[in-house]
Amino acid sequence: MAAKVAQAPEGVMSGAWERERGCVTFALWAPWKKSVHVVGDFNNWDAKADPLRIDESGLWWGEKQLEPGQYAYQFVLDGETYVADPYAQQLRWADGNPEPHALVDVGAQPYQWNDGDFGIKPLNELVIYEAHIGDFSPEGSFQGLTDRLDYLANLGVDAIELMPVQEFPGDHSWGYNPAYFFAVESAYGGNTAFKQLVDAAHQKGIGIILDMVFAHTTADGPISRLYPFDQNPYFSSGTNPWGFPSLDHWDDATKRLIRDIQDFWLTEYHIDGFRYDYVEGIRYDGVSGMSFIAWAAKQCKPHAYLIAEDIVQDPAAVVRDTETDCSWHWQFNKMLRAQLYENEYQGNNYGDMAGVARVLSFDGDGYQDNAQPINFLETHDEDRLIRDAQNCNPQIDEAGATRKSMLGAIALFTAQGVPMLYHGQEFGARAEKTVDVSKLPWEYLESDAGRALHAHYRTLAYMRHTVGALHTNNFAVLHQDAEAKTIVYQRWNDHGSLAVVALNFSPAAQQISIQFPGAGTYHEWLHDYDEHVGDDPVTVDVPSSFGKVWVRS
């Protein structure tokens, strides 16, 4: 017998929601099904007790009056297929059951936010810190990060970019195998603990950016179980490097899902933006793909930070062609690593100072503003710089590799673009890249090298915030020498702020003659002395594998 078509009440959304006191609406978008039932603790898991009705859009829905408490539930399709709610906000993994139970809390008091005074900073004024909740702290929890927010604030962090925090099977994952896009990982502490983290971060002036995986989903996720693959409206026939089903971003079903996901995190959790994983696997055409994803996010929160991970030849294209704000600047990373390792690195040559100048300036790789490239030396996607430097060049010892990190940081914080750190970079974390548990070695902060590195990064972050010249589109090369492996450049604004930066990628100290852009007293930040400059060039000593930064008083 065909299901009765009945228009759902206004405002009904997929998932389980308490619309009024004790009145819970259960809804699942699943057109072409003959029947959908909801089963759970409230009806003794009777697959025939609570049939849902369907509206003209294909949304199955029903209402139940429930007493306060937490209830587990699932949907039953056509009387035989049990499916966890794709919109579940909490999950319970039952032993021996591959499909988790979704959970809904009835009568729960809403979280009371205290971040009303939080104000968003412009992108080009940010220092971003990428972190993985499971590895950042010994606790591997949201609380572990919350407890260290003062540390991050003192370091100079303005925004934390979290690797995916959505629910996954087991207790450890990087989160790039998404299945439940609305549920917070229970091993990290769950919904309330995550809200407390965001709330506390906002109260300290730190934004939270979530890593979102929209290119694909897992093969055993709930939307995968709705239909056979070749009939599933969410999936395309395309493939990806990991063997996951690729989402079809040209289908209205996927667009609806992604719109709902973004709206949920931006509103329910006060998230400040997204970093979109593997954008080259999504693409765009002005209407669909990243075009729609970025547009939909801006409709919900116009000032949200939208960051693309796009490692194709022209990563600036997605920024120019969609409402995405910025993208990871992979060329910066690869070119700088070649100089720091004193070696060829992934097609980039040591001593290519013209290439260095290109990645230090926003327009060298096609960006249109200094806020568009996200520059970095380390991310979760590659080996740590200190480890990699020694592996790529046996002549570099541990002390030398630490110094290379300090030199790279000078370039990172003075280049045009937004500087981003990977957790632990600031005190010399160097563990081998792994998706297994890899806790940050906080004990490094007790070592002389760790303290020196941390103080260096903190100084540069403070300089980044306070020197207005570093926030503009103004950039000019004053000197470059491929043989000596040196480059000097200036940054300035229209209000008198002026900075001159000298980088020496050679393992030998260098003398450089610099024509400073105007007479005056320049304070050198990293060695703490004043340079009194007249109209003539000044010969300066730049230490081996290091740099200097002068700011005109």
N, C-alpha and C positions, 0 to 999 in steps of 0.2 A: 504494500500500500504506500503510495507517495506521501511524503511528509507534507504537513499543512504549511502553506506559505502565510507568514504573519509578519508584519512590519515590526522590527525591533523598536523599543522605546528610544526616543531621541537621546543621543550621546552614548549609546551602548558601544563599547569597544571590545575587541578581542581580548581574551583572558578572563580572569575572575576579579570582579570589582564589587566592593560594597557600596551600592548606590545610595541606600538609605539605611537607617539603623537596622542591622540584621538582615537586610534584603540584599542578597548577593546575586549578581548577574554572571552567568557563565556563557562564554561566546567563543566560537571557533569558525574561522572562514574556511569553508571546505565545500565549494560548489561541486555538483555532479554526484555527490554521495546520496545514497538512498535514505540513510538515517544516521543520526549522531545522538548518543546518549552521554550524560555525565554520570560518573560513578565515583564514590568516595566514602569517607568515614561517615558521612551524613545519611547514606542509604545502604549501609552494609555491603557496598561494592556490588550492588544488584544491577546488572547490565541492562535491565529492562525497566527499572524504576523511574527514571527521569529522562524521557525523550526530549530533545530540543526541537524547536521550530526553526524554520529557515525563512529568511527574507529574500527579496528579489535580487540582492547583491551576492547571495551565496553564503551569508553569515548565519550560522546556526546559533540559536540563543535560547536561554531559559532563565528563570529566576527561582531562587529558593530562600525561604526565611530561615535563618539559622541563629542559634544562641551564640553568645560570645565564646571565642575559642579559636584554636587553629585546626584546620581541616585539610586532609590530603585528598586529592582527586585526580582523575584522568578522564579522557574522552574515549568513547568506543565508537568506531566507524563501521557502519554496515553490520553491526552485531558481532564483529570478530576481531577487528584490529584495535588494540589498545595503544593510545598515543598520549604522551605527556603534553601538556599545554605548551605550544611554542612561545606563548606570552607569559609563562610562569615567572613570578618574581622571586620565588623561593622553591627549593627542591629538597626532596628526601630520597636518598639512594637506598633502596631496599635490597638486602642480601638475596642473591639468586634471581633478581628481577632486572633485566637489562634496561627497562624503561623506568626512569625515576617517577615518583609521585610529585606532582605540583602541590604547593601549600598555599592556602589563603588564610589570612588572619581576619577574624570577624570581631568587631568591637574594639579594635586596637586604637590607641590614641595616636594621632599623627605626630610626627617628629616636630619639635619646636626649634626652628632655625634661629640663629643669632648672628647671621652674617649680613644683615641689612645695610651695613656701612661699607661693605666691600666694593671697591671700584676697580674696574678693569684698566690695565695699563696698555698703552699702544704696543704693538708687536715689536717695534724696533727698539723698545726700551727694556725688553725682557731678557732675563737669563733663565733658560729652560734646563730642567734636570730630569733626565729619563730614569725611571726606576721600575724594578720588578718587586712587587709586594712580597713574594715568597722568599726572595734572597736579600732584600735590603736590610732586614733586621734579624737578629737571632730568633725572634718570635715568629717571623714570617707572616705577619698579620697587619691589618689596617692600624691596630693600636700601636704596633711597633713603629710604624711610620709617624703616627700622630705624636708619639713620645719624642720624636726627633725633629719636629718641625722647628724648634728653636735653633737647632744646629743648622738646618737648611736656610732659615732666615738669616742667620749670622754669616753664612757662606755667601749670601747675596742672591739666592734663588727667588725668582718671581713667579715661576709656574712649574709644576711637577707634571711631567708627561708619563702617565702610568701605562705600562704594558697591560694587555687585556685583563680585566678583573671579572669577566663573566664566568659563570659556573662551568666547571669541567669535571669529568670523571677522575677519581683519585684525589690526591692531596697536593700534587705538584704538576705544573704545566706552565709553559710560556703563554698559553691562551690563544695561540694562532690556529686552533682547531675548533672554531666556534660551533655551538649547537643551541645554547639557550641564551639568546641575546638580551633578555630582560632580567636575568637572575644574577645576583651578586654571589661570587664564590664563597661558599660557607666556610671553607678551610681558612679563609682570610679573616673571618669574623662576622660575615653576613651584612644585612641591609643597614641596621642601625649603626654598626661600627663604621661602615663606609660613610654614612651621612655625618657622623661625628668627625671623621677625618676631613671631609670637605669643609665642614663648618669651621673647624679649628684652623685649617689652612687659610680660609678666607679671612678669619679674624686676625691673622698675622700678615695679611696682604699677599698671600700666595694663591694663585689660581690652580685649578686642576684640569688637565687635559687627558682625555681617555683615548687609548689606542683602539680603533675600531676595525674589525676585519669584515669587509663587505664584499670581497671578491669571491668568497666561497664559504661553504659550511661543511660540517662533517657528513659522511655518508650515512651515519646512523642517528642523525639528529631528528627532531620531531617533524620538521617540514619534509624531511626525506621519506618519512613513513606515511605521509598523507596519500601519495599516489605512486604508481610505478614511475621510474625515472623518466621514461620517454613521454609520459603524460603529465609530468609535474610542471605546473606553470612557473615555479620558482627557478627552474634550472635551465641552463643553456647546454648546448651540445659541446661547448668548448672544453678544453682541458687546461690544467695548471700544473706547475712543477711538482706538486705534492700529492696529486692523485685525488684531490677532493672534488666534489661536485661544484661547478662554477655557477654562481647566481646569474640569472638572466636579467640584466638591468634595463632591458628594453620592454619588459613585461610589467603591466600595471600591478600584478600581485607583488612582485619584488619591490616596486616603488612604494606601495602601501606599507609593506613591512618595514622598509628602511626609514620611511617618514616617521612611523610609529616608534621605532627604536630611538631615533635621534630626539624626538620630542620628549620621550620618557626620561632619558638621561639628563637632558638639558633642564627639565622642569622638576622632576621628582628628586633628583640628586644635585641640582644646582651646578651641574658641570659647566665648565667655561669654554669647552671646545673639544675637537677631535683631531687625532692624527689618523689618517686613513692608510691602512696597510695595503701594499701591493697594488697601487693605482694603475700600473701598466696592465694589470689583469682585468681592469674595469673599463677604462677608456671613456669616451664621451663624444657627443655629436651636437651639443647645443641644447638638447632637450632631455636626453637620457644619460645613463651612466653617471660620471662625476658631475656632469652639468646639473642633473636633477638632485643628486645627493647634496651638493654644496648649496644649491638654491633652497632646498627644503630645510636645511639646518638654519640658514639665514632667516627664513620665514618664522622660525620658532624663536631664535635668539640672534638678532642682527649683529651683535658685537661678538659672537662666538669666534674663537680662533679656529681656523680650518687649515690643517697641515696635511699635505700629500706626501706619501713616500712613493716617488716616481723615479726610477733609476734608468729610464730609457735615455736616448741620446740628448733629448731636449727636455729636462725636467721642469724648466720654466714654462713650458707650453701649457700645462694644466692650470697654472696660475694666471696666465694671460687669457686663456680661453674659457674658464669657468669662474665661479664665485669663490673658489678656493683661495685662501689668503697667501699661502706660502708653500714651499716644498723643501724636503731634505736636499741639501746641496752636496751630492755625492762627489762631484768633481773636486770640491774643496778638500774633502777627506783624502782622496787618492793622490792629489798633487802634493799636499802637505806631507803625507806619509813618505813619498819618494824623497823629499828634501830631508826629513828628519832621520830616515834610515840611511841616507847617503848612498842611495842605490836606486835602480829602476824599480818601479812598483806599479803593476797593473797598467802598463803602457805609458806611464809618466816617468820622465827622466830627471835624475838628480842634476841640479844646476840650471834648470829651466826657469829662470827668473821671470821671463815674459809670461810663462804659464802661471807662476805664482801671482804675478800682478793681476792676471785675468781672474783668478778665483778669489782674490782679496776684494775685488770691486764687484758691485752687484750686477752691473750690466755686461760683465765679461762673458757670462754664460746665458745671457738672454733675459735676465730678470729686469723688471721695469722700476724697481724701487728697492731701497736698502732693507726694507722689512720683509722681502719675499724669500730670499735664500735662508734656510736654517743650516748654519755651519756647525760642523762637529769634527772632533778627532776620534771619538769612540762612540759606538752604539752596541746594542745587544747582538747585532748582526755580524760582528767580526771580532777577531782576537784583540785583546787589550794592547794598547800601543806599547807599553813597556815590555811586554812579552814578545810582541811581534817585531819590535826593533831589534832585539837580540837574535831572534830566529832569522831575520832577513839579512842581518849584518853581524857576523860573529865577532867583529872588532869592537862592537859596542857592548860594554859591560852593564851591569845593573845600575851603577851610579850614572853612567853615560845615558842610559835609556830614561832614567828619571829626569835628567837634565833635558832630554829631547821633549819630554812631556811638558816641561816648563817653557821651552822655546815655542812649542806648538800652541800653548795656551796664550802666549803673547800675541801670536797671529790671530788666534780664535777671537779674542776679546777686542782687538783693534780693527779687524776686518769689517767691511760692510756686510750686513746680514745679522741674523739673530744667533748668538752663541748658545750651544746646547752641550751639556755634560752628560755622561753616562755614570750612574751611581758608582761611587768609589774611585772614579778617575781622579778626583781632587786629592786623594791621599795615596795613590799609587797601587790600586788593586790590579792584579796581574794574572789572575787565574785563567786557565785555558777555557775557551768558549765551550759551553755545554748546556744542553737543555735540562740536565739533571740539577739537583740541588747544588748551589754554589753560593754560599753565604758570603756577604761582604766581610773582609778581614778588618774589622774596626780596630783591632790591636795595632794596625799599621800607624794609626794616629799617635801612638806612644813612641814611635821611633823618630830619630832625628830627621831622616829623609821624609817620612810621612808628614811630620809637622811642618817642615820647610815647604813641601809641595802644597799642603793645604793653605799655608799662609800666602803663598804665591797666588793661588787661584782666588783666594778671598780678596787679596789686594787688587787683582785685575777686575774682579766683579765690581768692587767698590768704584774703581776708576771708570768702568763701563757705565755705571749709573750716574756718576757725578760730572763727567766731562761731556758737555753737550756736543762737541765736535764729532763724537762717535755715534751720533744718532741721525746723521744726515746723508744725503746723496753726494756729498763733496768728497772727492778722492783724487789724488794726483801722485804719480811716482816722481820722486826727486832723484833717485839713483838706483841703478841695477847693474850688477856685475856677475855674469854667468861663471866666469873663472874663479872669482873670489867667493861665489855663492852668497852674495849679499844683496839686499834690497832695502830701500828707504822710501817711505811714503808719508804723505801728510793727510790729515782729516781736519775739517773746519766747519763752523757754522756761520751764520750771518750776524751773530751777536758777539763776536770776538773770541770765541773759544777756538783753540788751535792745538793740534797734537801732531807730533812728528815721531814716527816709529822706524827703528832700524832693526832688521833681522839678519843674523849671521848664521847660516846653515853649515858653515865650515867647521871642522873640528879644530881649527886654528884661530886664534884671535886675529881680528882685522882692524886696520885703520881705514876710516872712510871720511872723505872730504864731503861735507854736506853744506849746501847753500840753503840755510834756513829761510823760510818764507816770511822774513820780516825781522827787524831788530827787536831786542827785548830780553827779558830774563825767562828762561825755560827751566822748569823743574823736572828733573829726571826721576820718575816714580820708582823704578826698580832698584836703584842704587842710592837714592835719596841725596841728590846734590843739585846745585843750580848751575846752569850753563848761561853765561852772559854773552849774548850774540849781537854782533854789529852788522855791518853791511857786507862783510867779506865771508867767504866760505869758512867753515870751522872743521878742523880735523878731529875726529872723535875715535876713541878706542871702543870696540865692541867685543866683548868676551866670546870665546869659542862656544859654539852651539848655544847661543843665547841672544838677547836683544836688549834694546833700550827704548824707553818711551819718554819723550819730553812733552810737557804741557806748558804753554806760555801762560805766565801769571797774568 
